[in-house]
Amino acid sequence: MRTTSTVQAPSITLASGVTIPDSKMAREVTELVRDTENSLLFNHSSRVYYFSAATGKRKGLTFDPELLYVSAMFHDMGLTPKHSSATDRFEVDGANTAREFLRQHKIPQQDIDTVWTAIALHTTPGIPQYMPPVVALLTNGVEMDVLGIAYSEFSDADREAIVAAYPRTEHFKEDIIQTFYDGIKHKPETTFGNVKADVLADKDPKFQRMNFCSVHPRVRSGGLRDH
């Protein structure tokens, strides 16, 4: 798996008009993420933006492309050594990194909260679709690029253009799982209640999932009485 730094690919414009926002902040985001993440994650995050924004256009949703771009580009920053904490979920690490970046750019708190929530919840199925468009669309983009969900709803031309500009590795499906594992294996307890526990189970035969009914003895044996 190649994980060297990538050269920035030129921004593309899809038939629907989707493109990377032409703003100083967006350019700073691109440079920061390109310099922090390996090529697999940078290209993945870029594809996630395009798939997310294209989904929003197709559904006729009103959303801020710049906030969506920040969300997409920062969503896996918590997997990098520079931004990985010892105790928080990697999603929260990425959300916190984005929050600090946006604060430095004097972005309104409501917009910061939207980006934070989008990143923090992007591996928590069943919730984002009921939240503001940026939150929902980020999960849509991640699910398309990693799982192929809604694949047929994108035109061949759009899919091919996105992947040509931001290529997948030859064995992307396995490479991305390995990248997830490498980013969270030092804090397995943070996968309790989210899909990344599946990654640890796949890669580590000794991994034991935490179980709600057994991890806290007070659930059954202590605490408040039933009546």
C-alpha positions, 0 to 999 in steps of 0.5 A, a space after each residue: 500500500 502506498 502511503 506517501 504524500 500526494 501531489 494536489 490534483 486539480 479541482 474538477 467540475 462535475 456536470 451538476 456544477 459541483 466543484 471545490 469551493 474557490 476560497 482562501 479557507 478551502 485552499 488552506 484546508 486542501 494544503 493542510 490535509 494534503 500535508 498531514 494525511 497520506 495519499 490514500 486518505 487525502 484522495 479518499 477525503 476528496 472523493 467523499 466531498 465530491 460524492 457528498 456534494 453531488 448527492 446534495 445537488 441530486 436531492 435538491 438540498 441547500 447546504 454550504 459547500 465550504 462547510 461540507 468541504 471542511 467536513 469531508 477533508 477533516 473527517 479522517 484526520 483523527 486517524 493520523 498520528 498528529 491528531 490522534 488522542 489517547 482516549 477519544 474516538 478517532 471521529 471526535 479527534 477529527 471533529 476537534 481538529 476541524 473545530 480548532 481550524 474553524 475557530 482560527 478562521 473566526 467561523 460562527 459557532 453554529 457552523 462550527 458545531 455543524 461541522 463537528 457533528 458531521 465528523 463525529 457522527 460519520 460512522 454512526 448509522 441511523 442518525 445523520 440522515 435526520 440532521 442538517 444537510 452537511 451532517 447527512 451528506 458527509 455520511 452519504 459521501 463516506 458510505 458511497 466511497 467506502 461501501 458503494 452505497 447509492 453507487 447506481 445513483 451517480 452517473 458513470 461520468 461523475 464516478 469516473 471523473 472523481 476517481 480519475 482526479 483522486 485515484 483509489 489504490 489498487 486494493 483500496 477496500 483492504 487498504 482503507 480497512 488497514 488504515 482504519 486499524 492502524 489509526 485506532 488499534 492503540 485505543 480499542 475501547 473507543 470502538 465501543 458502540 460504533 462500526 470500527 469495532 468490526 475493523 478491530 475484529 477483522 484485523 486482530 483475532 485477540 480483540 474482544 468486543 465490549 458488551 453493554 450488558 457485561 461491561 457495566 455490572 451495574 446494568 443487571 447487578 447493581 444501581 437502581 432497583 427495577 421497581 
